[in-house]
């Protein structure tokens, strides 16, 4: 599977509880924090819900 690097670029202040939970389950803790994950269908769905808060680049 493909790996992706996910970086939070916008603040989660003002985000809904569900969006905050998605960031937490992705492993993102703070601004400019990056994680590398395998791109599975569940991860892709979580990324899509917080697309406006993160940048995604393929590795």
mmJSON file of the N, C-alpha and C atoms, coordinates in Angstrom:
{"data_MODEL":{"atom_site":{
"group_PDB":["ATOM","ATOM","ATOM","ATOM","ATOM","ATOM","ATOM","ATOM","ATOM","ATOM","ATOM","ATOM","ATOM","ATOM","ATOM","ATOM","ATOM","ATOM","ATOM","ATOM","ATOM","ATOM","ATOM","ATOM","ATOM","ATOM","ATOM","ATOM","ATOM","ATOM","ATOM","ATOM","ATOM","ATOM","ATOM","ATOM","ATOM","ATOM","ATOM","ATOM","ATOM","ATOM","ATOM","ATOM","ATOM","ATOM","ATOM","ATOM","ATOM","ATOM","ATOM","ATOM","ATOM","ATOM","ATOM","ATOM","ATOM","ATOM","ATOM","ATOM","ATOM","ATOM","ATOM","ATOM","ATOM","ATOM","ATOM","ATOM","ATOM","ATOM","ATOM","ATOM","ATOM","ATOM","ATOM","ATOM","ATOM","ATOM","ATOM","ATOM","ATOM","ATOM","ATOM","ATOM","ATOM","ATOM","ATOM","ATOM","ATOM","ATOM","ATOM","ATOM","ATOM","ATOM","ATOM","ATOM","ATOM","ATOM","ATOM","ATOM","ATOM","ATOM","ATOM","ATOM","ATOM","ATOM","ATOM","ATOM","ATOM","ATOM","ATOM","ATOM","ATOM","ATOM","ATOM","ATOM","ATOM","ATOM","ATOM","ATOM","ATOM","ATOM","ATOM","ATOM","ATOM","ATOM","ATOM","ATOM","ATOM","ATOM","ATOM","ATOM","ATOM","ATOM","ATOM","ATOM","ATOM","ATOM","ATOM","ATOM","ATOM","ATOM","ATOM","ATOM","ATOM","ATOM","ATOM","ATOM","ATOM","ATOM","ATOM","ATOM","ATOM","ATOM","ATOM","ATOM","ATOM","ATOM","ATOM","ATOM","ATOM","ATOM","ATOM","ATOM","ATOM","ATOM","ATOM","ATOM","ATOM","ATOM","ATOM","ATOM","ATOM","ATOM","ATOM","ATOM","ATOM"],
"id":[1,2,3,4,5,6,7,8,9,10,11,12,13,14,15,16,17,18,19,20,21,22,23,24,25,26,27,28,29,30,31,32,33,34,35,36,37,38,39,40,41,42,43,44,45,46,47,48,49,50,51,52,53,54,55,56,57,58,59,60,61,62,63,64,65,66,67,68,69,70,71,72,73,74,75,76,77,78,79,80,81,82,83,84,85,86,87,88,89,90,91,92,93,94,95,96,97,98,99,100,101,102,103,104,105,106,107,108,109,110,111,112,113,114,115,116,117,118,119,120,121,122,123,124,125,126,127,128,129,130,131,132,133,134,135,136,137,138,139,140,141,142,143,144,145,146,147,148,149,150,151,152,153,154,155,156,157,158,159,160,161,162,163,164,165,166,167,168,169,170,171,172,173,174,175,176,177],
"type_symbol":["N","C","C","N","C","C","N","C","C","N","C","C","N","C","C","N","C","C","N","C","C","N","C","C","N","C","C","N","C","C","N","C","C","N","C","C","N","C","C","N","C","C","N","C","C","N","C","C","N","C","C","N","C","C","N","C","C","N","C","C","N","C","C","N","C","C","N","C","C","N","C","C","N","C","C","N","C","C","N","C","C","N","C","C","N","C","C","N","C","C","N","C","C","N","C","C","N","C","C","N","C","C","N","C","C","N","C","C","N","C","C","N","C","C","N","C","C","N","C","C","N","C","C","N","C","C","N","C","C","N","C","C","N","C","C","N","C","C","N","C","C","N","C","C","N","C","C","N","C","C","N","C","C","N","C","C","N","C","C","N","C","C","N","C","C","N","C","C","N","C","C","N","C","C","N","C","C"],
"label_atom_id":["N","CA","C","N","CA","C","N","CA","C","N","CA","C","N","CA","C","N","CA","C","N","CA","C","N","CA","C","N","CA","C","N","CA","C","N","CA","C","N","CA","C","N","CA","C","N","CA","C","N","CA","C","N","CA","C","N","CA","C","N","CA","C","N","CA","C","N","CA","C","N","CA","C","N","CA","C","N","CA","C","N","CA","C","N","CA","C","N","CA","C","N","CA","C","N","CA","C","N","CA","C","N","CA","C","N","CA","C","N","CA","C","N","CA","C","N","CA","C","N","CA","C","N","CA","C","N","CA","C","N","CA","C","N","CA","C","N","CA","C","N","CA","C","N","CA","C","N","CA","C","N","CA","C","N","CA","C","N","CA","C","N","CA","C","N","CA","C","N","CA","C","N","CA","C","N","CA","C","N","CA","C","N","CA","C","N","CA","C","N","CA","C","N","CA","C","N","CA","C","N","CA","C","N","CA","C"],
"label_alt_id":[null,null,null,null,null,null,null,null,null,null,null,null,null,null,null,null,null,null,null,null,null,null,null,null,null,null,null,null,null,null,null,null,null,null,null,null,null,null,null,null,null,null,null,null,null,null,null,null,null,null,null,null,null,null,null,null,null,null,null,null,null,null,null,null,null,null,null,null,null,null,null,null,null,null,null,null,null,null,null,null,null,null,null,null,null,null,null,null,null,null,null,null,null,null,null,null,null,null,null,null,null,null,null,null,null,null,null,null,null,null,null,null,null,null,null,null,null,null,null,null,null,null,null,null,null,null,null,null,null,null,null,null,null,null,null,null,null,null,null,null,null,null,null,null,null,null,null,null,null,null,null,null,null,null,null,null,null,null,null,null,null,null,null,null,null,null,null,null,null,null,null,null,null,null,null,null,null],
"label_comp_id":["UNK","UNK","UNK","UNK","UNK","UNK","UNK","UNK","UNK","UNK","UNK","UNK","UNK","UNK","UNK","UNK","UNK","UNK","UNK","UNK","UNK","UNK","UNK","UNK","UNK","UNK","UNK","UNK","UNK","UNK","UNK","UNK","UNK","UNK","UNK","UNK","UNK","UNK","UNK","UNK","UNK","UNK","UNK","UNK","UNK","UNK","UNK","UNK","UNK","UNK","UNK","UNK","UNK","UNK","UNK","UNK","UNK","UNK","UNK","UNK","UNK","UNK","UNK","UNK","UNK","UNK","UNK","UNK","UNK","UNK","UNK","UNK","UNK","UNK","UNK","UNK","UNK","UNK","UNK","UNK","UNK","UNK","UNK","UNK","UNK","UNK","UNK","UNK","UNK","UNK","UNK","UNK","UNK","UNK","UNK","UNK","UNK","UNK","UNK","UNK","UNK","UNK","UNK","UNK","UNK","UNK","UNK","UNK","UNK","UNK","UNK","UNK","UNK","UNK","UNK","UNK","UNK","UNK","UNK","UNK","UNK","UNK","UNK","UNK","UNK","UNK","UNK","UNK","UNK","UNK","UNK","UNK","UNK","UNK","UNK","UNK","UNK","UNK","UNK","UNK","UNK","UNK","UNK","UNK","UNK","UNK","UNK","UNK","UNK","UNK","UNK","UNK","UNK","UNK","UNK","UNK","UNK","UNK","UNK","UNK","UNK","UNK","UNK","UNK","UNK","UNK","UNK","UNK","UNK","UNK","UNK","UNK","UNK","UNK","UNK","UNK","UNK"],
"label_asym_id":["A","A","A","A","A","A","A","A","A","A","A","A","A","A","A","A","A","A","A","A","A","A","A","A","A","A","A","A","A","A","A","A","A","A","A","A","A","A","A","A","A","A","A","A","A","A","A","A","A","A","A","A","A","A","A","A","A","A","A","A","A","A","A","A","A","A","A","A","A","A","A","A","A","A","A","A","A","A","A","A","A","A","A","A","A","A","A","A","A","A","A","A","A","A","A","A","A","A","A","A","A","A","A","A","A","A","A","A","A","A","A","A","A","A","A","A","A","A","A","A","A","A","A","A","A","A","A","A","A","A","A","A","A","A","A","A","A","A","A","A","A","A","A","A","A","A","A","A","A","A","A","A","A","A","A","A","A","A","A","A","A","A","A","A","A","A","A","A","A","A","A","A","A","A","A","A","A"],
"label_entity_id":["1","1","1","1","1","1","1","1","1","1","1","1","1","1","1","1","1","1","1","1","1","1","1","1","1","1","1","1","1","1","1","1","1","1","1","1","1","1","1","1","1","1","1","1","1","1","1","1","1","1","1","1","1","1","1","1","1","1","1","1","1","1","1","1","1","1","1","1","1","1","1","1","1","1","1","1","1","1","1","1","1","1","1","1","1","1","1","1","1","1","1","1","1","1","1","1","1","1","1","1","1","1","1","1","1","1","1","1","1","1","1","1","1","1","1","1","1","1","1","1","1","1","1","1","1","1","1","1","1","1","1","1","1","1","1","1","1","1","1","1","1","1","1","1","1","1","1","1","1","1","1","1","1","1","1","1","1","1","1","1","1","1","1","1","1","1","1","1","1","1","1","1","1","1","1","1","1"],
"label_seq_id":[1,1,1,2,2,2,3,3,3,4,4,4,5,5,5,6,6,6,7,7,7,8,8,8,9,9,9,10,10,10,11,11,11,12,12,12,13,13,13,14,14,14,15,15,15,16,16,16,17,17,17,18,18,18,19,19,19,20,20,20,21,21,21,22,22,22,23,23,23,24,24,24,25,25,25,26,26,26,27,27,27,28,28,28,29,29,29,30,30,30,31,31,31,32,32,32,33,33,33,34,34,34,35,35,35,36,36,36,37,37,37,38,38,38,39,39,39,40,40,40,41,41,41,42,42,42,43,43,43,44,44,44,45,45,45,46,46,46,47,47,47,48,48,48,49,49,49,50,50,50,51,51,51,52,52,52,53,53,53,54,54,54,55,55,55,56,56,56,57,57,57,58,58,58,59,59,59],
"pdbx_PDB_ins_code":[null,null,null,null,null,null,null,null,null,null,null,null,null,null,null,null,null,null,null,null,null,null,null,null,null,null,null,null,null,null,null,null,null,null,null,null,null,null,null,null,null,null,null,null,null,null,null,null,null,null,null,null,null,null,null,null,null,null,null,null,null,null,null,null,null,null,null,null,null,null,null,null,null,null,null,null,null,null,null,null,null,null,null,null,null,null,null,null,null,null,null,null,null,null,null,null,null,null,null,null,null,null,null,null,null,null,null,null,null,null,null,null,null,null,null,null,null,null,null,null,null,null,null,null,null,null,null,null,null,null,null,null,null,null,null,null,null,null,null,null,null,null,null,null,null,null,null,null,null,null,null,null,null,null,null,null,null,null,null,null,null,null,null,null,null,null,null,null,null,null,null,null,null,null,null,null,null],
"Cartn_x":[0.833,0.0,0.881,0.303,1.018,1.108,2.189,2.339,2.093,1.506,1.267,1.803,2.212,2.663,1.575,1.024,-0.072,0.457,0.269,0.748,-0.401,-0.588,-1.623,-1.111,-1.871,-1.449,-2.406,-3.599,-4.549,-4.946,-5.297,-5.647,-6.959,-7.039,-8.283,-9.272,-8.911,-9.867,-11.024,-12.225,-13.398,-13.819,-13.023,-13.392,-14.431,-15.185,-16.19,-15.52,-16.27,-15.75,-15.312,-16.07,-15.749,-14.433,-14.225,-12.978,-11.787,-11.946,-10.881,-10.567,-11.603,-11.414,-10.681,-10.995,-10.305,-8.828,-8.502,-7.095,-6.387,-7.073,-6.489,-6.246,-7.189,-7.018,-5.969,-5.735,-4.66,-3.295,-3.283,-2.03,-1.445,-2.227,-1.753,-2.074,-1.045,-1.212,-1.251,-0.538,-0.42,-0.146,-0.111,0.183,1.561,1.671,2.907,3.465,2.631,3.023,2.7,3.633,3.457,3.476,2.711,2.721,2.768,3.371,3.416,2.585,1.599,0.679,0.492,0.119,-0.288,-1.667,-1.868,-3.14,-4.128,-4.946,-6.013,-7.332,-8.392,-9.679,-10.158,-9.91,-10.354,-9.533,-8.236,-7.377,-7.762,-8.045,-8.442,-9.736,-10.673,-11.922,-11.703,-10.81,-10.504,-9.814,-8.909,-8.224,-9.228,-10.185,-11.177,-12.015,-12.297,-13.1,-12.365,-11.024,-10.246,-9.347,-9.731,-8.923,-8.568,-9.465,-9.226,-8.231,-7.867,-6.941,-5.545,-5.404,-4.142,-3.679,-2.39,-1.868,-1.438,-1.593,-1.254,-0.31,0.807,1.724,2.084,2.154,2.477,3.974,4.353,5.775,6.183],
"Cartn_y":[-1.18,0.0,1.249,2.344,3.619,4.222,4.937,5.662,7.135,7.803,9.234,9.941,11.183,12.032,13.075,13.124,14.027,15.061,16.343,17.43,18.38,18.725,19.69,21.091,21.859,23.208,24.284,23.907,24.862,24.4,25.364,25.081,24.295,23.461,22.715,23.504,24.729,25.606,25.887,25.691,25.893,24.65,23.602,22.349,21.612,20.753,19.986,18.882,18.287,17.19,16.023,15.754,14.651,14.923,16.169,16.509,16.402,16.861,16.731,15.262,14.444,13.012,12.37,12.785,12.246,12.616,13.847,14.239,13.389,13.146,12.348,10.908,10.32,8.933,8.809,9.9,9.889,10.022,10.454,10.576,11.971,12.939,14.321,15.028,15.618,16.201,17.719,18.367,19.821,20.359,21.68,22.341,21.924,21.733,21.378,20.023,19.197,17.84,16.944,16.076,15.187,13.731,12.915,11.474,10.802,9.626,8.834,7.578,7.37,6.245,5.535,4.252,3.505,4.009,4.194,4.707,3.557,3.354,2.357,3.097,2.397,3.07,3.818,3.282,3.968,5.233,5.173,6.349,7.411,6.982,7.926,8.65,7.95,8.568,9.595,9.275,10.219,11.46,11.26,12.403,13.296,12.696,13.47,14.352,13.891,14.664,15.876,15.836,16.959,17.557,17.399,17.841,19.332,20.15,21.586,21.957,21.002,21.267,20.695,19.822,19.111,19.206,18.917,18.684,17.236,16.644,15.241,15.131,14.437,14.194,12.721,12.193,10.777,10.574,9.484,9.18,8.086],
"Cartn_z":[0.0,0.0,0.0,-0.412,-0.462,0.935,1.172,2.426,2.156,3.136,3.026,4.265,4.072,5.169,5.376,6.597,6.923,7.91,7.596,8.444,8.736,10.005,10.37,10.082,9.291,8.918,9.413,9.858,10.414,11.8,12.638,14.016,14.107,15.139,15.357,16.207,16.602,17.292,16.35,16.819,15.984,15.227,15.279,14.614,15.461,14.818,15.545,16.357,17.271,18.084,17.199,16.156,15.246,14.514,14.085,13.392,14.337,15.582,16.577,16.836,16.91,17.146,15.967,14.753,13.581,13.6,13.972,14.079,15.132,16.243,17.322,16.884,16.169,15.731,14.63,13.896,12.908,13.578,14.838,15.569,15.535,15.069,14.984,16.295,16.923,18.251,18.267,17.345,17.405,15.995,15.898,14.625,14.116,12.829,12.13,12.566,13.193,13.559,12.367,12.02,10.866,11.306,10.601,10.804,9.436,9.394,8.169,8.4,7.542,7.697,6.366,6.447,5.264,4.842,3.56,3.059,2.883,3.902,3.856,3.643,3.307,3.124,4.375,5.553,6.771,7.019,6.771,6.927,5.896,4.67,3.625,3.998,4.609,5.043,6.14,7.073,8.158,7.614,6.666,6.051,5.34,4.649,3.905,4.827,6.041,6.993,7.541,7.536,8.065,6.979,5.721,4.582,4.675,5.241,5.327,6.435,7.288,8.389,8.14,7.171,6.965,5.504,5.319,3.966,3.899,2.735,2.539,1.362,1.56,0.458,0.428,-0.764,-0.935,-0.814,-0.159,0.029,-0.947],
"occupancy":[1.0,1.0,1.0,1.0,1.0,1.0,1.0,1.0,1.0,1.0,1.0,1.0,1.0,1.0,1.0,1.0,1.0,1.0,1.0,1.0,1.0,1.0,1.0,1.0,1.0,1.0,1.0,1.0,1.0,1.0,1.0,1.0,1.0,1.0,1.0,1.0,1.0,1.0,1.0,1.0,1.0,1.0,1.0,1.0,1.0,1.0,1.0,1.0,1.0,1.0,1.0,1.0,1.0,1.0,1.0,1.0,1.0,1.0,1.0,1.0,1.0,1.0,1.0,1.0,1.0,1.0,1.0,1.0,1.0,1.0,1.0,1.0,1.0,1.0,1.0,1.0,1.0,1.0,1.0,1.0,1.0,1.0,1.0,1.0,1.0,1.0,1.0,1.0,1.0,1.0,1.0,1.0,1.0,1.0,1.0,1.0,1.0,1.0,1.0,1.0,1.0,1.0,1.0,1.0,1.0,1.0,1.0,1.0,1.0,1.0,1.0,1.0,1.0,1.0,1.0,1.0,1.0,1.0,1.0,1.0,1.0,1.0,1.0,1.0,1.0,1.0,1.0,1.0,1.0,1.0,1.0,1.0,1.0,1.0,1.0,1.0,1.0,1.0,1.0,1.0,1.0,1.0,1.0,1.0,1.0,1.0,1.0,1.0,1.0,1.0,1.0,1.0,1.0,1.0,1.0,1.0,1.0,1.0,1.0,1.0,1.0,1.0,1.0,1.0,1.0,1.0,1.0,1.0,1.0,1.0,1.0,1.0,1.0,1.0,1.0,1.0,1.0],
"B_iso_or_equiv":[0.0,0.0,0.0,0.0,0.0,0.0,0.0,0.0,0.0,0.0,0.0,0.0,0.0,0.0,0.0,0.0,0.0,0.0,0.0,0.0,0.0,0.0,0.0,0.0,0.0,0.0,0.0,0.0,0.0,0.0,0.0,0.0,0.0,0.0,0.0,0.0,0.0,0.0,0.0,0.0,0.0,0.0,0.0,0.0,0.0,0.0,0.0,0.0,0.0,0.0,0.0,0.0,0.0,0.0,0.0,0.0,0.0,0.0,0.0,0.0,0.0,0.0,0.0,0.0,0.0,0.0,0.0,0.0,0.0,0.0,0.0,0.0,0.0,0.0,0.0,0.0,0.0,0.0,0.0,0.0,0.0,0.0,0.0,0.0,0.0,0.0,0.0,0.0,0.0,0.0,0.0,0.0,0.0,0.0,0.0,0.0,0.0,0.0,0.0,0.0,0.0,0.0,0.0,0.0,0.0,0.0,0.0,0.0,0.0,0.0,0.0,0.0,0.0,0.0,0.0,0.0,0.0,0.0,0.0,0.0,0.0,0.0,0.0,0.0,0.0,0.0,0.0,0.0,0.0,0.0,0.0,0.0,0.0,0.0,0.0,0.0,0.0,0.0,0.0,0.0,0.0,0.0,0.0,0.0,0.0,0.0,0.0,0.0,0.0,0.0,0.0,0.0,0.0,0.0,0.0,0.0,0.0,0.0,0.0,0.0,0.0,0.0,0.0,0.0,0.0,0.0,0.0,0.0,0.0,0.0,0.0,0.0,0.0,0.0,0.0,0.0,0.0],
"pdbx_formal_charge":[null,null,null,null,null,null,null,null,null,null,null,null,null,null,null,null,null,null,null,null,null,null,null,null,null,null,null,null,null,null,null,null,null,null,null,null,null,null,null,null,null,null,null,null,null,null,null,null,null,null,null,null,null,null,null,null,null,null,null,null,null,null,null,null,null,null,null,null,null,null,null,null,null,null,null,null,null,null,null,null,null,null,null,null,null,null,null,null,null,null,null,null,null,null,null,null,null,null,null,null,null,null,null,null,null,null,null,null,null,null,null,null,null,null,null,null,null,null,null,null,null,null,null,null,null,null,null,null,null,null,null,null,null,null,null,null,null,null,null,null,null,null,null,null,null,null,null,null,null,null,null,null,null,null,null,null,null,null,null,null,null,null,null,null,null,null,null,null,null,null,null,null,null,null,null,null,null],
"auth_seq_id":[1,1,1,2,2,2,3,3,3,4,4,4,5,5,5,6,6,6,7,7,7,8,8,8,9,9,9,10,10,10,11,11,11,12,12,12,13,13,13,14,14,14,15,15,15,16,16,16,17,17,17,18,18,18,19,19,19,20,20,20,21,21,21,22,22,22,23,23,23,24,24,24,25,25,25,26,26,26,27,27,27,28,28,28,29,29,29,30,30,30,31,31,31,32,32,32,33,33,33,34,34,34,35,35,35,36,36,36,37,37,37,38,38,38,39,39,39,40,40,40,41,41,41,42,42,42,43,43,43,44,44,44,45,45,45,46,46,46,47,47,47,48,48,48,49,49,49,50,50,50,51,51,51,52,52,52,53,53,53,54,54,54,55,55,55,56,56,56,57,57,57,58,58,58,59,59,59],
"auth_comp_id":["UNK","UNK","UNK","UNK","UNK","UNK","UNK","UNK","UNK","UNK","UNK","UNK","UNK","UNK","UNK","UNK","UNK","UNK","UNK","UNK","UNK","UNK","UNK","UNK","UNK","UNK","UNK","UNK","UNK","UNK","UNK","UNK","UNK","UNK","UNK","UNK","UNK","UNK","UNK","UNK","UNK","UNK","UNK","UNK","UNK","UNK","UNK","UNK","UNK","UNK","UNK","UNK","UNK","UNK","UNK","UNK","UNK","UNK","UNK","UNK","UNK","UNK","UNK","UNK","UNK","UNK","UNK","UNK","UNK","UNK","UNK","UNK","UNK","UNK","UNK","UNK","UNK","UNK","UNK","UNK","UNK","UNK","UNK","UNK","UNK","UNK","UNK","UNK","UNK","UNK","UNK","UNK","UNK","UNK","UNK","UNK","UNK","UNK","UNK","UNK","UNK","UNK","UNK","UNK","UNK","UNK","UNK","UNK","UNK","UNK","UNK","UNK","UNK","UNK","UNK","UNK","UNK","UNK","UNK","UNK","UNK","UNK","UNK","UNK","UNK","UNK","UNK","UNK","UNK","UNK","UNK","UNK","UNK","UNK","UNK","UNK","UNK","UNK","UNK","UNK","UNK","UNK","UNK","UNK","UNK","UNK","UNK","UNK","UNK","UNK","UNK","UNK","UNK","UNK","UNK","UNK","UNK","UNK","UNK","UNK","UNK","UNK","UNK","UNK","UNK","UNK","UNK","UNK","UNK","UNK","UNK","UNK","UNK","UNK","UNK","UNK","UNK"],
"auth_asym_id":["A","A","A","A","A","A","A","A","A","A","A","A","A","A","A","A","A","A","A","A","A","A","A","A","A","A","A","A","A","A","A","A","A","A","A","A","A","A","A","A","A","A","A","A","A","A","A","A","A","A","A","A","A","A","A","A","A","A","A","A","A","A","A","A","A","A","A","A","A","A","A","A","A","A","A","A","A","A","A","A","A","A","A","A","A","A","A","A","A","A","A","A","A","A","A","A","A","A","A","A","A","A","A","A","A","A","A","A","A","A","A","A","A","A","A","A","A","A","A","A","A","A","A","A","A","A","A","A","A","A","A","A","A","A","A","A","A","A","A","A","A","A","A","A","A","A","A","A","A","A","A","A","A","A","A","A","A","A","A","A","A","A","A","A","A","A","A","A","A","A","A","A","A","A","A","A","A"],
"auth_atom_id":["N","CA","C","N","CA","C","N","CA","C","N","CA","C","N","CA","C","N","CA","C","N","CA","C","N","CA","C","N","CA","C","N","CA","C","N","CA","C","N","CA","C","N","CA","C","N","CA","C","N","CA","C","N","CA","C","N","CA","C","N","CA","C","N","CA","C","N","CA","C","N","CA","C","N","CA","C","N","CA","C","N","CA","C","N","CA","C","N","CA","C","N","CA","C","N","CA","C","N","CA","C","N","CA","C","N","CA","C","N","CA","C","N","CA","C","N","CA","C","N","CA","C","N","CA","C","N","CA","C","N","CA","C","N","CA","C","N","CA","C","N","CA","C","N","CA","C","N","CA","C","N","CA","C","N","CA","C","N","CA","C","N","CA","C","N","CA","C","N","CA","C","N","CA","C","N","CA","C","N","CA","C","N","CA","C","N","CA","C","N","CA","C","N","CA","C","N","CA","C","N","CA","C","N","CA","C"],
"pdbx_PDB_model_num":[1,1,1,1,1,1,1,1,1,1,1,1,1,1,1,1,1,1,1,1,1,1,1,1,1,1,1,1,1,1,1,1,1,1,1,1,1,1,1,1,1,1,1,1,1,1,1,1,1,1,1,1,1,1,1,1,1,1,1,1,1,1,1,1,1,1,1,1,1,1,1,1,1,1,1,1,1,1,1,1,1,1,1,1,1,1,1,1,1,1,1,1,1,1,1,1,1,1,1,1,1,1,1,1,1,1,1,1,1,1,1,1,1,1,1,1,1,1,1,1,1,1,1,1,1,1,1,1,1,1,1,1,1,1,1,1,1,1,1,1,1,1,1,1,1,1,1,1,1,1,1,1,1,1,1,1,1,1,1,1,1,1,1,1,1,1,1,1,1,1,1,1,1,1,1,1,1]
}}}
